[in-house]
Amino acid sequence: MILLDVFSSPIAFGAQIFILIVCVLIGLGAGLSAIDVRSTFTKKK
């Protein structure tokens, strides 16, 4: 509910963009880490 309140409240538009970019970067980092770990384990076999 807090996240919904942040996006529905009339705070600065830049803050919403910042939160969105941070979430995207975290998602990309997690995805790249998963791909790196997968390729590392497949090379050892």
N, CA, C and O atoms as a Tripos MOL2 file, in Angstrom:
@<TRIPOS>MOLECULE
protein
  180   179    45     0     0
PROTEIN
NO_CHARGES

@<TRIPOS>ATOM
      1 N           0.8320   -1.2080    0.0000 N.3       1 MET1
      2 CA          0.0000    0.0000    0.0000 C.3       1 MET1
      3 C           0.8650    1.2560    0.0000 C.2       1 MET1
      4 O           0.4650    2.2810   -0.5530 O.2       1 MET1
      5 N           2.0460    1.1880    0.6140 N.am      2 ILE2
      6 CA          2.8990    2.3730    0.6700 C.3       2 ILE2
      7 C           3.3570    2.7480   -0.7310 C.2       2 ILE2
      8 O           3.4090    3.9290   -1.0750 O.2       2 ILE2
      9 N           3.6900    1.7450   -1.5420 N.am      3 LEU3
     10 CA          4.1350    2.0330   -2.9060 C.3       3 LEU3
     11 C           3.0100    2.6640   -3.7090 C.2       3 LEU3
     12 O           3.2470    3.5840   -4.4920 O.2       3 LEU3
     13 N           1.7850    2.1790   -3.5240 N.am      4 LEU4
     14 CA          0.6480    2.7850   -4.2180 C.3       4 LEU4
     15 C           0.4360    4.2180   -3.7580 C.2       4 LEU4
     16 O           0.1070    5.0860   -4.5660 O.2       4 LEU4
     17 N           0.6200    4.4740   -2.4710 N.am      5 ASP5
     18 CA          0.4760    5.8310   -1.9660 C.3       5 ASP5
     19 C           1.5250    6.7530   -2.5710 C.2       5 ASP5
     20 O           1.2370    7.9140   -2.8630 O.2       5 ASP5
     21 N           2.7310    6.2470   -2.7610 N.am      6 VAL6
     22 CA          3.7880    7.0660   -3.3440 C.3       6 VAL6
     23 C           3.4340    7.4540   -4.7720 C.2       6 VAL6
     24 O           3.6230    8.6030   -5.1720 O.2       6 VAL6
     25 N           2.9230    6.5000   -5.5390 N.am      7 PHE7
     26 CA          2.6360    6.7820   -6.9400 C.3       7 PHE7
     27 C           1.3400    7.5640   -7.1270 C.2       7 PHE7
     28 O           1.1690    8.2280   -8.1490 O.2       7 PHE7
     29 N           0.4280    7.5000   -6.1630 N.am      8 SER8
     30 CA         -0.8300    8.2250   -6.3210 C.3       8 SER8
     31 C          -0.7770    9.6040   -5.6700 C.2       8 SER8
     32 O          -1.5910   10.4710   -5.9880 O.2       8 SER8
     33 N           0.1730    9.8130   -4.7640 N.am      9 SER9
     34 CA          0.2670   11.1160   -4.1080 C.3       9 SER9
     35 C           0.9180   12.1260   -5.0530 C.2       9 SER9
     36 O           1.7410   11.7620   -5.8930 O.2       9 SER9
     37 N           0.5450   13.3810   -4.9080 N.am     10 PRO10
     38 CA          1.0870   14.4190   -5.8180 C.3      10 PRO10
     39 C           2.4880   14.8730   -5.4360 C.2      10 PRO10
     40 O           2.7230   16.0630   -5.2210 O.2      10 PRO10
     41 N           3.4280   13.9180   -5.3510 N.am     11 ILE11
     42 CA          4.8150   14.2940   -5.0760 C.3      11 ILE11
     43 C           5.4780   14.6880   -6.3900 C.2      11 ILE11
     44 O           4.8660   14.6120   -7.4560 O.2      11 ILE11
     45 N           6.7110   15.1010   -6.3040 N.am     12 ALA12
     46 CA          7.4280   15.5400   -7.4980 C.3      12 ALA12
     47 C           7.4880   14.4160   -8.5250 C.2      12 ALA12
     48 O           7.7110   13.2550   -8.1840 O.2      12 ALA12
     49 N           7.2850   14.7800   -9.7860 N.am     13 PHE13
     50 CA          7.3030   13.7840  -10.8540 C.3      13 PHE13
     51 C           8.6860   13.1410  -10.9620 C.2      13 PHE13
     52 O           8.7970   11.9620  -11.2970 O.2      13 PHE13
     53 N           9.7350   13.9050  -10.6830 N.am     14 GLY14
     54 CA         11.0900   13.3780  -10.7410 C.3      14 GLY14
     55 C          11.3170   12.2510   -9.7500 C.2      14 GLY14
     56 O          12.0820   11.3250  -10.0190 O.2      14 GLY14
     57 N          10.6510   12.3270   -8.5980 N.am     15 ALA15
     58 CA         10.8040   11.2740   -7.5960 C.3      15 ALA15
     59 C          10.2100    9.9650   -8.1070 C.2      15 ALA15
     60 O          10.7760    8.8940   -7.8890 O.2      15 ALA15
     61 N           9.0760   10.0510   -8.7830 N.am     16 GLN16
     62 CA          8.4660    8.8400   -9.3400 C.3      16 GLN16
     63 C           9.3670    8.2360  -10.4110 C.2      16 GLN16
     64 O           9.5290    7.0180  -10.4750 O.2      16 GLN16
     65 N           9.9520    9.0890  -11.2520 N.am     17 ILE17
     66 CA         10.8730    8.6100  -12.2860 C.3      17 ILE17
     67 C          12.0850    7.9420  -11.6380 C.2      17 ILE17
     68 O          12.5470    6.8950  -12.0930 O.2      17 ILE17
     69 N          12.5920    8.5590  -10.5740 N.am     18 PHE18
     70 CA         13.7640    8.0140   -9.8740 C.3      18 PHE18
     71 C          13.4710    6.6320   -9.3030 C.2      18 PHE18
     72 O          14.2790    5.7130   -9.4370 O.2      18 PHE18
     73 N          12.3100    6.4900   -8.6670 N.am     19 ILE19
     74 CA         11.9320    5.1870   -8.0970 C.3      19 ILE19
     75 C          11.8000    4.1460   -9.2050 C.2      19 ILE19
     76 O          12.2280    3.0030   -9.0430 O.2      19 ILE19
     77 N          11.2070    4.5410  -10.3270 N.am     20 LEU20
     78 CA         11.0390    3.6170  -11.4460 C.3      20 LEU20
     79 C          12.3840    3.1800  -12.0050 C.2      20 LEU20
     80 O          12.5830    1.9980  -12.2860 O.2      20 LEU20
     81 N          13.3120    4.1240  -12.1690 N.am     21 ILE21
     82 CA         14.6360    3.7970  -12.7040 C.3      21 ILE21
     83 C          15.3870    2.8720  -11.7480 C.2      21 ILE21
     84 O          16.0570    1.9350  -12.1830 O.2      21 ILE21
     85 N          15.2750    3.1330  -10.4570 N.am     22 VAL22
     86 CA         15.9530    2.2830   -9.4730 C.3      22 VAL22
     87 C          15.4150    0.8550   -9.5480 C.2      22 VAL22
     88 O          16.1820   -0.1070   -9.5020 O.2      22 VAL22
     89 N          14.0900    0.7210   -9.6650 N.am     23 CYS23
     90 CA         13.5020   -0.6240   -9.7570 C.3      23 CYS23
     91 C          13.9700   -1.3420  -11.0150 C.2      23 CYS23
     92 O          14.2550   -2.5390  -10.9770 O.2      23 CYS23
     93 N          14.0520   -0.6190  -12.1350 N.am     24 VAL24
     94 CA         14.5010   -1.2280  -13.3900 C.3      24 VAL24
     95 C          15.9610   -1.6610  -13.2760 C.2      24 VAL24
     96 O          16.3240   -2.7500  -13.7220 O.2      24 VAL24
     97 N          16.7980   -0.8100  -12.6790 N.am     25 LEU25
     98 CA         18.2150   -1.1540  -12.5450 C.3      25 LEU25
     99 C          18.4030   -2.3660  -11.6340 C.2      25 LEU25
    100 O          19.2570   -3.2110  -11.9000 O.2      25 LEU25
    101 N          17.6230   -2.4570  -10.5750 N.am     26 ILE26
    102 CA         17.7100   -3.6200   -9.6820 C.3      26 ILE26
    103 C          17.3020   -4.8840  -10.4380 C.2      26 ILE26
    104 O          17.9290   -5.9320  -10.2890 O.2      26 ILE26
    105 N          16.2440   -4.7780  -11.2510 N.am     27 GLY27
    106 CA         15.7980   -5.9260  -12.0320 C.3      27 GLY27
    107 C          16.8450   -6.3620  -13.0450 C.2      27 GLY27
    108 O          17.0940   -7.5560  -13.2100 O.2      27 GLY27
    109 N          17.4620   -5.3960  -13.7270 N.am     28 LEU28
    110 CA         18.4980   -5.7250  -14.7060 C.3      28 LEU28
    111 C          19.7110   -6.3540  -14.0220 C.2      28 LEU28
    112 O          20.2880   -7.3160  -14.5290 O.2      28 LEU28
    113 N          20.0890   -5.8080  -12.8760 N.am     29 GLY29
    114 CA         21.2260   -6.3740  -12.1440 C.3      29 GLY29
    115 C          20.9740   -7.8070  -11.7210 C.2      29 GLY29
    116 O          21.8590   -8.6560  -11.8280 O.2      29 GLY29
    117 N          19.7680   -8.0790  -11.2400 N.am     30 ALA30
    118 CA         19.4310   -9.4360  -10.8280 C.3      30 ALA30
    119 C          19.4310  -10.3750  -12.0290 C.2      30 ALA30
    120 O          19.9030  -11.5080  -11.9320 O.2      30 ALA30
    121 N          18.9090   -9.9130  -13.1540 N.am     31 GLY31
    122 CA         18.8810  -10.7420  -14.3550 C.3      31 GLY31
    123 C          20.2780  -11.0480  -14.8610 C.2      31 GLY31
    124 O          20.5720  -12.1860  -15.2270 O.2      31 GLY31
    125 N          21.1450  -10.0370  -14.8860 N.am     32 LEU32
    126 CA         22.5180  -10.2610  -15.3450 C.3      32 LEU32
    127 C          23.2700  -11.1780  -14.3960 C.2      32 LEU32
    128 O          24.0740  -11.9980  -14.8400 O.2      32 LEU32
    129 N          23.0260  -11.0550  -13.1080 N.am     33 SER33
    130 CA         23.6810  -11.9370  -12.1390 C.3      33 SER33
    131 C          23.2370  -13.3860  -12.3590 C.2      33 SER33
    132 O          24.0530  -14.3060  -12.3050 O.2      33 SER33
    133 N          21.9500  -13.5790  -12.6050 N.am     34 ALA34
    134 CA         21.4420  -14.9300  -12.8330 C.3      34 ALA34
    135 C          22.0510  -15.5320  -14.0960 C.2      34 ALA34
    136 O          22.4120  -16.7090  -14.1120 O.2      34 ALA34
    137 N          22.1670  -14.7300  -15.1540 N.am     35 ILE35
    138 CA         22.7600  -15.2330  -16.4010 C.3      35 ILE35
    139 C          24.2280  -15.5680  -16.1770 C.2      35 ILE35
    140 O          24.7200  -16.5800  -16.6760 O.2      35 ILE35
    141 N          24.9350  -14.7120  -15.4190 N.am     36 ASP36
    142 CA         26.3570  -14.9440  -15.1570 C.3      36 ASP36
    143 C          26.5560  -16.2270  -14.3550 C.2      36 ASP36
    144 O          27.4420  -17.0230  -14.6650 O.2      36 ASP36
    145 N          25.7380  -16.4270  -13.3280 N.am     37 VAL37
    146 CA         25.8500  -17.6360  -12.5160 C.3      37 VAL37
    147 C          25.5450  -18.8690  -13.3420 C.2      37 VAL37
    148 O          26.2210  -19.8900  -13.2170 O.2      37 VAL37
    149 N          24.5170  -18.7740  -14.1950 N.am     38 ARG38
    150 CA         24.1490  -19.9260  -15.0270 C.3      38 ARG38
    151 C          25.2830  -20.2870  -15.9850 C.2      38 ARG38
    152 O          25.6060  -21.4630  -16.1500 O.2      38 ARG38
    153 N          25.8900  -19.2740  -16.6200 N.am     39 SER39
    154 CA         26.9720  -19.5630  -17.5590 C.3      39 SER39
    155 C          28.2080  -20.0930  -16.8330 C.2      39 SER39
    156 O          28.9450  -20.9180  -17.3730 O.2      39 SER39
    157 N          28.4270  -19.6210  -15.6190 N.am     40 THR40
    158 CA         29.5690  -20.1110  -14.8400 C.3      40 THR40
    159 C          29.4030  -21.5830  -14.5100 C.2      40 THR40
    160 O          30.3570  -22.3520  -14.6260 O.2      40 THR40
    161 N          28.2070  -21.9880  -14.1010 N.am     41 PHE41
    162 CA         27.9940  -23.3930  -13.7350 C.3      41 PHE41
    163 C          28.0100  -24.2960  -14.9630 C.2      41 PHE41
    164 O          28.4500  -25.4420  -14.8700 O.2      41 PHE41
    165 N          27.5430  -23.8110  -16.1060 N.am     42 THR42
    166 CA         27.5490  -24.6610  -17.2940 C.3      42 THR42
    167 C          28.9600  -24.8400  -17.8400 C.2      42 THR42
    168 O          29.2380  -25.8570  -18.4760 O.2      42 THR42
    169 N          29.8610  -23.8860  -17.6120 N.am     43 LYS43
    170 CA         31.2350  -24.0410  -18.0950 C.3      43 LYS43
    171 C          31.9850  -25.1010  -17.2850 C.2      43 LYS43
    172 O          32.8490  -25.7890  -17.8290 O.2      43 LYS43
    173 N          31.6700  -25.2410  -16.0010 N.am     44 LYS44
    174 CA         32.3890  -26.2010  -15.1620 C.3      44 LYS44
    175 C          32.0570  -27.6430  -15.5240 C.2      44 LYS44
    176 O          32.8680  -28.5340  -15.2750 O.2      44 LYS44
    177 N          30.8870  -27.8960  -16.1040 N.am     45 LYS45
    178 CA         30.4860  -29.2740  -16.4040 C.3      45 LYS45
    179 C          31.1500  -29.8330  -17.6140 C.2      45 LYS45
    180 O          30.9020  -30.9820  -17.9790 O.2      45 LYS45
@<TRIPOS>BOND
     1     1     2 1
     2     2     3 1
     3     3     4 2
     4     3     5 am
     5     5     6 1
     6     6     7 1
     7     7     8 2
     8     7     9 am
     9     9    10 1
    10    10    11 1
    11    11    12 2
    12    11    13 am
    13    13    14 1
    14    14    15 1
    15    15    16 2
    16    15    17 am
    17    17    18 1
    18    18    19 1
    19    19    20 2
    20    19    21 am
    21    21    22 1
    22    22    23 1
    23    23    24 2
    24    23    25 am
    25    25    26 1
    26    26    27 1
    27    27    28 2
    28    27    29 am
    29    29    30 1
    30    30    31 1
    31    31    32 2
    32    31    33 am
    33    33    34 1
    34    34    35 1
    35    35    36 2
    36    35    37 am
    37    37    38 1
    38    38    39 1
    39    39    40 2
    40    39    41 am
    41    41    42 1
    42    42    43 1
    43    43    44 2
    44    43    45 am
    45    45    46 1
    46    46    47 1
    47    47    48 2
    48    47    49 am
    49    49    50 1
    50    50    51 1
    51    51    52 2
    52    51    53 am
    53    53    54 1
    54    54    55 1
    55    55    56 2
    56    55    57 am
    57    57    58 1
    58    58    59 1
    59    59    60 2
    60    59    61 am
    61    61    62 1
    62    62    63 1
    63    63    64 2
    64    63    65 am
    65    65    66 1
    66    66    67 1
    67    67    68 2
    68    67    69 am
    69    69    70 1
    70    70    71 1
    71    71    72 2
    72    71    73 am
    73    73    74 1
    74    74    75 1
    75    75    76 2
    76    75    77 am
    77    77    78 1
    78    78    79 1
    79    79    80 2
    80    79    81 am
    81    81    82 1
    82    82    83 1
    83    83    84 2
    84    83    85 am
    85    85    86 1
    86    86    87 1
    87    87    88 2
    88    87    89 am
    89    89    90 1
    90    90    91 1
    91    91    92 2
    92    91    93 am
    93    93    94 1
    94    94    95 1
    95    95    96 2
    96    95    97 am
    97    97    98 1
    98    98    99 1
    99    99   100 2
   100    99   101 am
   101   101   102 1
   102   102   103 1
   103   103   104 2
   104   103   105 am
   105   105   106 1
   106   106   107 1
   107   107   108 2
   108   107   109 am
   109   109   110 1
   110   110   111 1
   111   111   112 2
   112   111   113 am
   113   113   114 1
   114   114   115 1
   115   115   116 2
   116   115   117 am
   117   117   118 1
   118   118   119 1
   119   119   120 2
   120   119   121 am
   121   121   122 1
   122   122   123 1
   123   123   124 2
   124   123   125 am
   125   125   126 1
   126   126   127 1
   127   127   128 2
   128   127   129 am
   129   129   130 1
   130   130   131 1
   131   131   132 2
   132   131   133 am
   133   133   134 1
   134   134   135 1
   135   135   136 2
   136   135   137 am
   137   137   138 1
   138   138   139 1
   139   139   140 2
   140   139   141 am
   141   141   142 1
   142   142   143 1
   143   143   144 2
   144   143   145 am
   145   145   146 1
   146   146   147 1
   147   147   148 2
   148   147   149 am
   149   149   150 1
   150   150   151 1
   151   151   152 2
   152   151   153 am
   153   153   154 1
   154   154   155 1
   155   155   156 2
   156   155   157 am
   157   157   158 1
   158   158   159 1
   159   159   160 2
   160   159   161 am
   161   161   162 1
   162   162   163 1
   163   163   164 2
   164   163   165 am
   165   165   166 1
   166   166   167 1
   167   167   168 2
   168   167   169 am
   169   169   170 1
   170   170   171 1
   171   171   172 2
   172   171   173 am
   173   173   174 1
   174   174   175 1
   175   175   176 2
   176   175   177 am
   177   177   178 1
   178   178   179 1
   179   179   180 2
@<TRIPOS>SUBSTRUCTURE
     1 MET1         2 RESIDUE 1 A MET
     2 ILE2         6 RESIDUE 1 A ILE
     3 LEU3        10 RESIDUE 1 A LEU
     4 LEU4        14 RESIDUE 1 A LEU
     5 ASP5        18 RESIDUE 1 A ASP
     6 VAL6        22 RESIDUE 1 A VAL
     7 PHE7        26 RESIDUE 1 A PHE
     8 SER8        30 RESIDUE 1 A SER
     9 SER9        34 RESIDUE 1 A SER
    10 PRO10       38 RESIDUE 1 A PRO
    11 ILE11       42 RESIDUE 1 A ILE
    12 ALA12       46 RESIDUE 1 A ALA
    13 PHE13       50 RESIDUE 1 A PHE
    14 GLY14       54 RESIDUE 1 A GLY
    15 ALA15       58 RESIDUE 1 A ALA
    16 GLN16       62 RESIDUE 1 A GLN
    17 ILE17       66 RESIDUE 1 A ILE
    18 PHE18       70 RESIDUE 1 A PHE
    19 ILE19       74 RESIDUE 1 A ILE
    20 LEU20       78 RESIDUE 1 A LEU
    21 ILE21       82 RESIDUE 1 A ILE
    22 VAL22       86 RESIDUE 1 A VAL
    23 CYS23       90 RESIDUE 1 A CYS
    24 VAL24       94 RESIDUE 1 A VAL
    25 LEU25       98 RESIDUE 1 A LEU
    26 ILE26      102 RESIDUE 1 A ILE
    27 GLY27      106 RESIDUE 1 A GLY
    28 LEU28      110 RESIDUE 1 A LEU
    29 GLY29      114 RESIDUE 1 A GLY
    30 ALA30      118 RESIDUE 1 A ALA
    31 GLY31      122 RESIDUE 1 A GLY
    32 LEU32      126 RESIDUE 1 A LEU
    33 SER33      130 RESIDUE 1 A SER
    34 ALA34      134 RESIDUE 1 A ALA
    35 ILE35      138 RESIDUE 1 A ILE
    36 ASP36      142 RESIDUE 1 A ASP
    37 VAL37      146 RESIDUE 1 A VAL
    38 ARG38      150 RESIDUE 1 A ARG
    39 SER39      154 RESIDUE 1 A SER
    40 THR40      158 RESIDUE 1 A THR
    41 PHE41      162 RESIDUE 1 A PHE
    42 THR42      166 RESIDUE 1 A THR
    43 LYS43      170 RESIDUE 1 A LYS
    44 LYS44      174 RESIDUE 1 A LYS
    45 LYS45      178 RESIDUE 1 A LYS
